Amino acid sequence: MDLSPSPSFAKAVDTYRRAVATAATVTAYAVLARGMARELVPHDLRAAVSWAATLVRARLGPRPAERRTVIIRRVDDDGRHDGCFAEAHAYLATRIDPRALSRFRLSGGVGDGRGRRNALSMVPGDSMTDVFEGVEFRWTSVVAEGGGRFSESSLELSFDAEHTDMSLGRYVPFITEEVEQARRRDRDLKIFMNERSSWRGIVHHHPATFDTLAMDPELKQSIVADLDRFLKRKEYYRRIGKAWKRGYLLHGPPGTGKSSLVAAMANQLRFNLYDLDLSEVHSNSALQRLLIGMPNRTILVIEDIDCCFSARSREDGKDRKTPPAVCYGDGGGDYDEDEYYEEDEGNWRDDFSEKDRLDAALLRPGRMDMHIYMGYCGWDAFKTLAHNYFLVGDHPLFPEIRELLAGVEATPAEVSEMLLRSEDADAALAGLVEFLEEKKKLASSVDASRTSGLK
C-alpha cells in the first residue's frame, strides 16, 4: 500500500503554509506600524485623527432620537402640593407591574368609602415604561440631591421629541381623565336635599344596579346604552354648541321601580344625586340659587312633579301640573374641588309620575330626551327578583307564577315584599302564589261589579 501523500494534498499543505507565513508577516508589520506611529506621530495629531474618525462615524451612522423630559414636582415653589404630581402618582399606581420591577413601594389606605386598598409606587431612582397609542413614555422617580426629603421628590416623564404635541395634547389629558374616573368610582356617593335655598348632603348607599334591577331586559339595555353613548359624546356636544345634558322622563304606577332606576343610574355613572323638593321652594330666586349651587356631573331628580304646581296648558287651556321652565338647562356655579366634578358641563335627570298631566312643552326632545315607562312586574322582572333573593333560575312554581303575572297587575315592590317574607325559596314562592291568586280574585270581583252596574 502506497502511504505517500498525493500531489494535490501536498499542494494544499504548501499553500496553507504560505498563507500562514503571509498573515504573520502582515501582523508583524501592523504591530511595527503602530509602534512607529506612537514614536513618530505627535500625541495631539493622533488625538485629532481619532476625533475626526469619530465625527465621520457620527455623521454617517444613525443619530439617536432627540428626547424631551417633563419634570413634575411634588411641591411647587410656594410649598404647595402640586395637583399634577398627585394625578401622575395615582395613575402610575394603576400601571405598575410588580413582575417587571425588581423593587417597588407598597402603601396602604388608598380609597374612599367603598373599601380601602393597597397601592404600588416606584422607589426613588427607578423607572418604568408606559405605552399610550403605541408610543413609549418613560417615567422616573427622582429625589432632589442633597435634601432627600419626601417633599422634594419629583417625577420625570421623558419621550421622543417628535411626540411632544401628542404627549401634552392627548397623553397628559388622558391621565387626568383616568384619575378622575377612578376617584368617582372609589368615592362615597351622596344625595343632597334642599332646605329652602341651600343643599344638605348625606352619604347615599343604595345597592341598586342595572344587574339587580327588575325590569324588561330590552328596556334596561337600551337605557344603559343611552347612558354610555351620552358619556362618550361630551366633546361632540361641545363642538355642535349644545349643552352636555340628557333628560329622562320616568313615569308609571307607584312601586314600579322608578327610584331604584335613578339609584342604578347614579351607581352606574358615579354621579351624586340632588333630590329637589319643589314644595320647599317658595320663590323663583330661591330655585335659581339652588340650581346655580349645584356642581356638574350630577343627577337632578324632581319627584312627583305633576303634584307640585298648577299651570295652564299651552295647547288646550286646561289646568295641568307643570314645573317652572328654569328647571331645565345647564347648571354651574361654585363647587368643591374635593368632590371631583367637571367645572364646565352639566348632566341633568328629571323624574316624573303622571306623564299625561304634564305640559307638552316639557316632554319635547332637549328637555325629556328619553321617555321610560315603568310598568307592572312581568316574567323577566320576576326572574331577576327570584335570582336576587334566592339565587335560583328555576323552580316547580315558576310556570304557575308566570301565568298569574300575565293576568295580574302586581308591582315589583309588591313581589319583592312577598319574597322577603321568608328566606326559604319554597315558602316565599308559595306565599307569592297565594298573593297573586288573591289579587286575581279581587280583580275579577271588581270587574263583575262594574259589569253589573252598567246593566
Secondary structure, 3 states (H helix, E strand, C coil): CCCCCCHHHHHHHHHHHHHHHHHHHHHHHHHHHHHHHHHHCCHHHHHHHHHHHHHHHHHHCCCCCCEEEEEEECECCCCCECHHHHHHHHHHHCCCCCCCCCCCEEEEEECCCCCCEEEEECCCCCEEEEEECCEEEEEEEEECCCCCCHHHEEEEEEEEHHHHHHHHHHHHHHHHHHHHHHHHHHCCCEEEEEECCEEEEEECCCCCCCCCCCCCHHHHHHHHHHHHHHHHCHHHHHHCCCCCCCCEEEECCCCCCHHHHHHHHHHHHCCEEEECCHHHCCCHHHHHHHHHCCCCCEEEECCCHHHCCEEECCCCCCEEECCCHHHCCCCCCCCCHHHCCCCCCCCCCCCCCCHHHCCHHHCCCCCCCEEEECCCCCHHHHHHHHHHHHCCCCCCCHHHHHHHHHHCCCCHHHHHHHHCCCCCHHHHHHHHHHHHHHHHHHHHHHHHHHHHHHC
